[in-house]
């Protein structure tokens, strides 16, 4: 593992070569085979839950192809920030057209499109054509959480790699390695706790580890870990759920407006967090959680159909406050 | 000569006490006018047409010896013309204020909701500037204050709402006019005129004049030809209409007559539902309807306009879940959302800005930065302010400040 001066550990310890990547042996082997003869590499679609190494793998590929100067041959875009058709038409199209073959031994330019399942339909359709016409001058690596949100024509143009939840033991190992480099004493049960709470999301786990270090204790124990997760978990969402379930709709809605206003969350983001936090609330029995999940799901769907997210979120909270009564 | 006057002019109130109805609004306005140090330099009188807004301003200035400088919709009201009249009028205190009985000038901008588009470009902005700098009272009147363009204006004004004049009050006024004009009128005839006016005093007086023109006796028969004036039903009336409706049909009719903006209206309904339905079961049912209406609104998009009928029917259902439980309540408008987004805009931009910096460094989207990384970074910085993360992320001192002070998610 190479060390540099990055301040956030997620970046500091982000693997630089495919060999360093945690727990993805079969995927890595396949990719390495492609890289032996770069011209044989197809477009790639990396799908899987957050924090399993998709972006890392993409950057590693860029490094293997171009070495340290990878940034000048690579366009890295996050589709969730720039999801419209204009981005595709302007930035991606322009970049993909430059034949990089003239510069050194780079066979083509690389376009990494993160969170590409957030792209709008028209944007994906536009992308499809570009992938076809520019295949001599560039390769695409599309990264997404859900490959079913990528239109089929694009899927069929890519080699698809699925990233599943990281192995718990491998994650614990990795955290310990980092702790050692940072001269921290990380207790076994603390490491296991971090991994457990992070649910297979290594980025989350490393961020949590770095946060525990900020407490500046000699030993990182379970207590510190619990403290960090207690502080960092989105409490406002839980409070909103509790308010709604206690029948206090007006207060709950006020909190919802606060979430939208202060943090700028989108409707679907709030619904996603509600679902995640609901599962953590201990006093709700499992069968009720199932029913509430059903309600959340219904409104999540209506959000995608409707015109105004406030309405759907309010309606969802109203259902919750009826349920609580 | 005086015989040919329109009765609405002839019987225009001379004193404040002559203005009929809207006692609360009257007191508020007079209090404001009498005050030496006004917290807000301007008032905005708003409410339906013909309920006495202009009449009150005229009567009050008459009684207190103010001189009115008026601009109304018949004048072009571009930034230029408003400044031309308004600036001199508001930046000096009239000399005669010190010498004679006159209390000085009032700038009266009638029908401010009619400051429109291309012809009146910059009008609202100019008005706001004048209000801010004015040394004299500025009075404005409007019918429809829901319009977006009036929002900034509403912030710098004290708002006084006028309601429709109650029918019995209109009847009494009509009776007074009849006796002054030597007309013998059947009570039923006056009642019909009053009912028909829907609380609009001016139209009632006009109707009285038109039906009794040249007559000495006014019968119910004479008034049968009167038709309700087609009114623009604003947000407030529509809300009241649909919430007090006794059946889905009634509410639907109300909606079809209204010409409020659908999206604003949907939000307003949503905001007001909890005050209408204290029972959470009713509330949930109503919200379910509103939510479905919103889904149809989404499907309507910009082309499938025929789907709007489902939208309306679902909304009509939402407001009439339990008609029997209706109690009048104060409506919220404009939508809470708009307000809360406005107040928190700066905070949100700050956070977005920080997230963009994190996103750039950590290869994630701004949204992921916000939900997954900011909470951790916040704690790290709380514990170690001087952490090298600050310089690495290129956070400015006020970014750091913001992150630490920000409410925990």
Interface residues (C-beta under 8 A of the other chain):
Chain A: X6 X7 X8 X10 X11 X50 X55 X59 X76 X78 X79 X80 X81 X114 X115 X118 X203 X204 X207 X208 X210 X211 X214 X215 X216 X228 X231 X232 X233 X234 X235 X236 X237 X247 X249 X250 X253 X257 X258 X260 X261 X262 X263 X264 X265 X266 X269 X273 X299 X302 X305 X306 X307 X308 X310 X311 X312 X314 X315 X318 X319 X321 X322 X324 X325
Chain B: X263 X266 X267 X270 X273 X274 X280 X281 X283 X284 X286 X287 X288 X290 X291 X292 X294 X295 X297 X298 X299 X300 X335 X336 X337 X340 X341 X343 X344 X347 X348 X351 X352 X359 X361 X362 X363 X364 X365 X366 X367 X368 X370 X371 X372 X373 X375 X376 X377 X378 X379 X380 X383 X384 X387 X388 X389 X391 X392 X393 X407 X408 X409
